[in-house]
Amino acid sequence: MPSEETKLEKERIKDYVHLTHRSVKEIKYEADFEVPANFGEIGAVLVENEHKRESFMKEIVLDGFLTGPIKFSCDSWVHSKFDNPDLRVFFSNKCYLPSETPEGLKRLREGELVALRGNGQGERKVFERIYDYDVYNDLGNPDKDPGLKRSVLGGKEHPYPRRCRTGRPRCAKDPLSEKPSDKVYVPRDESFSDVKQATFSVNTLKSALHALVPVLRTTVVDKNLGFPILSAIDDLFNEGYNLPSQQQKDLKTILPRLKNSFHVMEIQSMTLV
């Protein structure tokens, strides 16, 4: 942090953390720092993740000061240095007015804002935290079929709806359209956890099946036949339905479309901002 006399940033104090506790819910690391008495107020910590994979950081606590511990609420994923060599910065929980913010912190905060905004270039990676936005121009697939071309949604006159920019290549047959992809980019801290993603997928499947199964039964039995009574719908869920061999073959053409429908539903729920 800056010196009280010059307000310039002091030389960083570095050290390596070591594992002190491991449980199912959390892992704790500790490190020992020697901070000079004239170092000044500590307002930020820079972290480098030397693991091959990203790590979720809950909190950083600097203890041993006469004024009490300094806390840094992180709640964020820290990328591996093998994916991005830039250090990750976390700021203390203390708030500053603009006129009272130390010069060293101003530089770090400005750099963090630049990193989050992005520069509108390059293709987004899974570990990135860039909040850069773009129009909806990947809803179709004109390279596969000209009939699948879709209009661009959004723009300067009507900026909404909008999605996170991905930077994927453009379609060869329509330069205004971006090539579709099975992967959906969202800033890393906004993405679902594994448990939440699994719960979301299961609930989506249940909702779709409750609406789809009655339609399937009517389709494979008789397109003009409805359910005679409401209890027949309950029997379909409780007892199931046995398909003749020919209708089983017909059902194979429906299942791929069902899978694509689930995929589209997931993309829409993840990308709307």
C-alpha positions in Angstrom: 0.0 0.0 0.0 1.1 3.6 -0.4 3.4 5.4 1.9 1.8 8.2 4.0 4.5 10.6 2.9 4.6 9.9 -0.9 1.3 8.1 -1.4 3.2 5.8 -3.8 2.6 2.1 -3.7 5.0 0.2 -1.4 6.9 -2.9 -2.6 4.7 -6.0 -2.3 5.3 -8.6 0.5 5.2 -12.1 -0.9 4.9 -15.5 0.6 3.6 -19.0 -0.1 0.6 -20.5 1.7 0.6 -24.0 3.2 -2.3 -26.4 4.0 -3.4 -26.4 7.6 -6.9 -27.9 7.5 -9.0 -30.0 5.1 -12.6 -31.1 5.5 -15.5 -31.9 3.2 -16.8 -28.3 3.3 -13.6 -26.3 3.3 -9.8 -26.2 3.0 -7.7 -23.7 5.0 -4.2 -22.4 4.0 -1.9 -20.2 6.1 1.1 -18.0 5.4 3.4 -15.9 7.6 4.2 -12.3 6.6 6.5 -9.8 8.2 4.9 -6.4 7.7 7.1 -3.3 8.6 5.6 -0.8 11.0 5.7 2.0 8.4 4.2 -0.1 5.6 0.9 1.7 5.8 -2.7 0.5 5.6 -3.3 -2.7 3.8 -6.2 -2.5 1.3 -5.6 -5.3 -1.2 -4.2 -8.7 -1.6 -2.9 -10.2 -4.9 -3.3 -14.0 -5.3 -1.7 -16.5 -7.7 -3.2 -19.9 -8.0 -0.4 -22.4 -8.8 -2.7 -25.4 -9.1 -3.6 -26.8 -12.5 -7.3 -26.1 -11.8 -9.2 -23.1 -10.6 -9.9 -22.7 -6.9 -12.9 -21.1 -5.1 -11.7 -18.6 -2.5 -14.2 -17.8 0.3 -12.3 -15.4 2.5 -8.8 -14.0 3.3 -8.0 -12.8 6.9 -4.9 -11.0 7.8 -4.4 -11.3 11.6 -1.8 -10.0 14.1 -2.4 -6.3 13.8 -3.0 -4.1 16.9 -6.1 -2.7 15.2 -7.5 -6.2 14.7 -7.8 -8.5 11.7 -8.3 -7.3 8.2 -10.9 -9.3 6.2 -11.3 -9.8 2.5 -14.6 -11.2 1.4 -13.8 -13.1 -1.8 -16.5 -15.6 -2.7 -15.0 -16.0 -6.2 -13.2 -18.5 -8.4 -9.5 -17.9 -8.9 -8.1 -19.0 -12.2 -5.0 -21.1 -12.6 -1.8 -19.3 -13.5 -1.5 -21.8 -16.4 -4.7 -20.4 -17.9 -3.9 -16.8 -17.1 -0.7 -15.5 -15.6 -2.3 -12.3 -14.3 -2.6 -12.1 -10.5 -6.1 -11.9 -9.0 -6.7 -8.9 -6.8 -9.1 -8.8 -3.7 -9.9 -5.7 -1.8 -10.5 -5.3 1.9 -14.0 -4.8 3.3 -13.2 -1.2 4.2 -15.0 1.4 2.0 -13.3 4.7 0.8 -14.7 7.9 -0.6 -13.1 8.7 -4.0 -11.2 11.6 -2.5 -9.8 9.4 0.3 -8.9 6.3 -1.7 -5.1 5.7 -1.6 -3.3 6.1 -4.9 -2.2 2.5 -4.9 -5.7 1.3 -4.5 -7.0 3.5 -7.3 -4.6 1.9 -9.7 -5.6 -1.6 -8.7 -9.3 -0.7 -8.9 -9.0 0.8 -12.3 -7.1 -2.2 -13.5 -9.8 -4.5 -12.1 -12.6 -2.6 -13.9 -10.7 -2.8 -17.2 -10.3 -6.6 -16.7 -14.0 -7.0 -16.1 -15.1 -4.9 -19.0 -12.9 -6.6 -21.6 -11.7 -5.0 -24.8 -14.3 -6.6 -27.2 -11.6 -8.9 -28.7 -10.9 -12.6 -28.6 -13.0 -15.6 -27.9 -14.2 -16.0 -24.3 -12.8 -18.8 -22.2 -14.6 -20.7 -19.4 -12.4 -19.3 -16.6 -12.8 -15.6 -17.6 -14.8 -13.0 -15.7 -15.4 -10.5 -18.5 -18.8 -8.8 -18.5 -18.8 -7.8 -22.2 -22.2 -7.8 -24.0 -23.3 -8.5 -27.5 -26.5 -8.7 -29.6 -28.4 -12.0 -30.1 -26.9 -13.1 -33.4 -26.4 -16.8 -32.8 -30.0 -18.0 -32.7 -29.9 -19.6 -36.2 -27.5 -21.7 -38.2 -27.4 -20.4 -41.8 -24.3 -22.4 -42.7 -26.2 -25.6 -42.1 -29.4 -24.5 -43.9 -30.3 -21.1 -45.4 -33.7 -21.5 -43.9 -32.2 -21.5 -40.4 -31.1 -17.9 -40.7 -32.5 -15.7 -38.0 -32.7 -11.9 -37.5 -30.3 -10.2 -35.2 -31.9 -9.1 -31.9 -30.6 -6.0 -30.3 -28.4 -3.1 -31.5 -27.9 0.6 -31.0 -31.5 1.5 -31.5 -32.9 -1.3 -29.4 -30.0 -2.5 -27.1 -32.1 -5.2 -25.4 -32.2 -8.1 -25.3 -28.5 -8.7 -25.1 -26.2 -11.6 -24.1 -22.7 -12.1 -23.0 -20.2 -11.6 -25.8 -18.5 -14.9 -26.8 -16.3 -13.8 -29.7 -17.0 -17.0 -31.7 -16.3 -16.8 -35.5 -19.0 -15.5 -37.9 -21.0 -17.7 -40.2 -19.7 -18.0 -43.7 -23.1 -17.5 -45.4 -24.2 -14.7 -43.1 -21.4 -12.4 -41.7 -23.9 -10.8 -39.3 -24.6 -14.2 -37.6 -22.2 -15.9 -35.1 -21.6 -19.6 -35.4 -23.8 -21.5 -32.8 -22.2 -23.6 -30.1 -23.2 -26.1 -27.5 -21.1 -24.2 -24.9 -22.6 -21.1 -23.3 -20.3 -18.4 -21.9 -21.2 -16.6 -18.7 -18.7 -14.8 -16.4 -17.2 -17.5 -14.1 -18.7 -16.3 -10.9 -22.2 -16.1 -12.4 -22.2 -19.8 -13.6 -24.1 -22.4 -11.8 -22.4 -24.7 -9.3 -22.4 -28.4 -10.0 -25.2 -29.0 -7.6 -27.3 -26.1 -8.8 -26.7 -27.1 -12.4 -27.8 -30.7 -11.8 -30.9 -29.5 -9.9 -31.8 -27.1 -12.7 -31.4 -29.8 -15.3 -33.6 -32.3 -13.4 -36.3 -29.7 -12.8 -36.2 -28.7 -16.5 -36.6 -32.3 -17.5 -39.5 -32.9 -15.2 -41.3 -29.8 -16.4 -40.8 -30.7 -20.0 -41.9 -34.3 -19.5 -45.1 -33.4 -17.7 -46.1 -31.4 -20.7 -44.7 -33.7 -23.4 -45.7 -37.2 -22.3 -49.5 -36.7 -22.8 -48.8 -35.2 -26.2 -46.6 -38.2 -27.2 -49.3 -40.7 -26.1 -51.9 -38.9 -28.2 -49.5 -38.8 -31.2 -48.4 -42.4 -31.3 -51.9 -43.8 -30.6 -54.2 -41.5 -32.6 -53.5 -37.9 -33.6 -57.3 -37.2 -33.3 -57.7 -39.1 -30.0 -57.7 -37.2 -26.7 -57.9 -38.5 -23.1 -61.4 -39.8 -22.3 -61.1 -38.8 -18.6 -58.6 -36.9 -16.4 -57.6 -40.1 -14.5 -56.2 -41.4 -17.8 -53.5 -38.9 -17.6 -52.5 -40.1 -14.1 -52.5 -43.7 -15.3 -50.0 -42.7 -18.0 -47.5 -41.4 -15.4 -48.1 -44.2 -12.9 -48.4 -47.2 -15.2 -46.5 -46.1 -18.3 -47.5 -47.1 -21.8 -46.2 -49.9 -24.0 -45.5 -49.0 -27.6 -45.9 -51.3 -30.6 -42.7 -52.0 -32.5 -43.5 -49.7 -35.4 -44.4 -46.9 -33.1 -41.1 -47.4 -31.2 -39.3 -46.8 -34.5 -41.4 -43.6 -35.0 -40.5 -42.5 -31.5 -36.8 -42.6 -32.3 -37.3 -39.7 -34.7 -38.9 -37.7 -31.8 -36.3 -38.2 -29.2 -33.5 -36.3 -31.0 -35.8 -33.3 -31.3 -36.6 -33.7 -27.6 -32.9 -33.5 -26.7 -32.4 -30.4 -28.8 -35.4 -28.8 -27.1 -33.8 -29.4 -23.7 -30.6 -27.9 -25.0 -32.3 -24.7 -26.3 -34.2 -24.3 -23.0 -30.9 -24.5 -21.0 -29.2 -22.0 -23.3 -32.0 -19.5 -23.0 -32.1 -19.7 -19.2 -28.3 -19.3 -18.9 -27.8 -16.4 -21.4 -30.6 -14.0 -20.8 -29.3 -10.9 -19.0 
